Amino acid sequence: MAASNGLSVRGLTVQRGGRTVLEDASFGAPACAVTAVLGPAGAGKTSLLAALAGLLPAVRGAVFRGGEDVSGLPGGRRDVALLAPGTALHAAGTVRAALRRLAGRGRAAAADDRISALGLADQAARPLGALSHGEAALALAAARLLPPGGVLLVDEAGMGLDAEARATLAALLRMEAAGGRLVLLATRCTELAMSADHLVLLAGGQVLQAGTPASLYAEPRSAASARLTGPANILQGVVRELRPGGFVWSAGARYVQAADPDTVRPALGNPVTLCLRPERVALLGGTAAADNVVEATIIDLRSSGAMLDVSATGRIGPLRLSVPSWGTPCPTPGQSVRLGWAADAARVVS
C-alpha cells in the first residue's frame, strides 16, 4: 500500500468475547496527516486500532486504503505499525544505544537526528533505568517511529505524560505525518487530540462525529460530542416560541437562540438541549447588556494562567465561564453576579 493513500473505514463492526465493542464505525483519515480518535475508557479505541492493524477480525464492514479494500489482508501485509502502551525498553545501557538498536541496522544516524530534532539529547545520554514513565514512553515512541511504514497507529497516546511531554509527542507525530505517513492515534487526552489535523469522536463503540478539531469544538452535534471536545455548559429547556431566524426557550426564565443553519430547528413545545462554551459566557458589569442574562452566584474560581475558570449557579442551573485573569474585575465565591451570552453563542445539540 502506498504511503500517500488515505484510510477509509466503512461500517466496521468488531466483537470481543461475543460482545460488540465497535459498531458500524465509518470515518476517513487523510494521508500525510495526524488523525486522533478521542474517547473515554471503554469507547472501543483499542479494538478499532487492532482491527485496522489486522490483529482483530471484523464481523462486518471494510477498511480501504487508497480505494483498495485491505480488510482481508493479514496484519503483516497492511503496511501498518502499531505502537501500543505497556511496552518498555528492557535493554541495558543508555537511551541513545537502545534507540539505535531499535532503529535497526544502518539507521543509527536517523536515530540521532530524531533525538536531536525532538530535544531529547539529555534523556538520550541517561541510563534506561533512570527514565521516568513519561520519558521512557517518549524514548520508546521515538524509536518505534523510526522504521518506515505506511500507517502508524498509536494506542493510548499521551497516557502517563505531562503537558511538556505530550507536546513533544505531538511534535513527533506531526514530524511522521510530514514525512509521508498516515498517523492515527487513540487517546483519552482532549488536549493532545485537539492538536491533530483530523478528529474522530468515539463513545460506546460508535463514532459520534468526525471532522477538524475546530469544527467539532464549534459545532458539536450531541452533548456527548460537546463534552469530549472541551468544557461545555449543557443547557436544557423547552421551546416556547418560534421566531424568524431563531426561537425562544425557557428553563426557569426565557432565553433567545439564533437559528442554526446546520441543524433542524426544534419544534414548538419540544425539549431542546444546547451547548454553551464557557468562553462565550460574559461576566456583565454595571449596566452591560446581552441577549440572554441570568442572575447567578459564584461558587468557585480557579486560575489557569491567562484565564480564570469560574463556576457559578443560577436559575438556569450550574454555569462555567472563562474570563481573562487581567483587565476583569475578579469575582469572589458567594458573590452575586450577572452573566450573559449572545443569541448565537450556544449550539443546539438535540
Secondary structure, DSSP 8 states (H G I E B T S, - for coil): --TT--EEEEEEEEEETTEEEEEEEEEEE-TTSEEEEE--TTSSHHHHHHHHTTSS--SEEEEEETTEE-TTS-GGGTTEEEE-TT----SSSBHHHHHHHHH-TT-HHHHHHHHHHTT-HHHHTSBGGG--HHHHHHHHHHHHTSS--SEEEETTTTTT--HHHHHHHHHHHHHHHHTT-EEEEEES-HHHHHTSSEEEEEETTEEEEEE-HHHHHHS-SSHHHHHHTS--EEEEEEEEEEETTEEEEESSSEEEEE--TTS----TT-EEEEEE-GGG-EEE-TT---SEEEEEEEEEEEE-SSEEEEEEEETTEEEEEEEESSSS----TT-EEEEEE-TTSSEE--
